[in-house]
Amino acid sequence: MKKLDKKLKQIVGLDKKIEKAPGLSPTEKDVLQSEQRFEATYYSNKLEGNKLSKDEARKAILSK
């Protein structure tokens, strides 16, 4: 139980640090959203049987 309490305190502490951190710039937000879209697409395609590695998929998507 003490380990759980310690982990919860760490999570709460990290949450407070996140609240104090400056927000992302518009460019950083765009990069983050693009990466999240890529990850979602990559893993969705992987579940459907796509055999491309992440690097191969990234090259295929960016070359269009």
N, C-alpha and C positions, 0 to 999 in steps of 0.2 A: 504494500500500500504506500510505503514511503517513496518508492520509485515513481509511482503514479503521481503523487503529490509534487515531486520534484519536476517531473516532465510537464505537468500542468503549469507550474510556476514559470518554467522556461518558456512555454508557449505564450503565456500572458505577458511576460517580459518582452518577448520578440514582437508581439502585437503592439505593445506600447511604443517600441522603437520604430516600427513601420509607420505608425500614426504621425510620428515626429519627422520622418524622412520627407525630403522635398518630393513633389510629384514629378512624373515623367514629362519630358518635353514632347511636343507634337511629333517630332521625328522618332524619338524613342518609342512612343506609343505605336506609331506606324510599323516600326521594325518588330516590336513585340507581337502585334496583331498578325503580321505577315508570318512570323515564325510559328505562332499558334495555329494559323490556318494550314500551314504546311504540315505540321505535326499531325493534326487531325486528319488531313487528307492521306498522308503517308500511312498511318496506322489503319485507317479505314480500308485503304487499298490492300494493305498487307493481310488483313483479315479475310479479304475476298480472294486471296491467293497470289497477289502480285509478288514476284520474286526479286524486284529491284532493291538494291541496298539504298540507304538514305542518300548517299552521295550520288548514286546513279539517278535516283528519283529527283533530287534537287537539280541536277544538270538537265534532266528531261524537262522539268517544269520551267526552268529559267531560260532555256534555249528557244522557247516559243516566242 
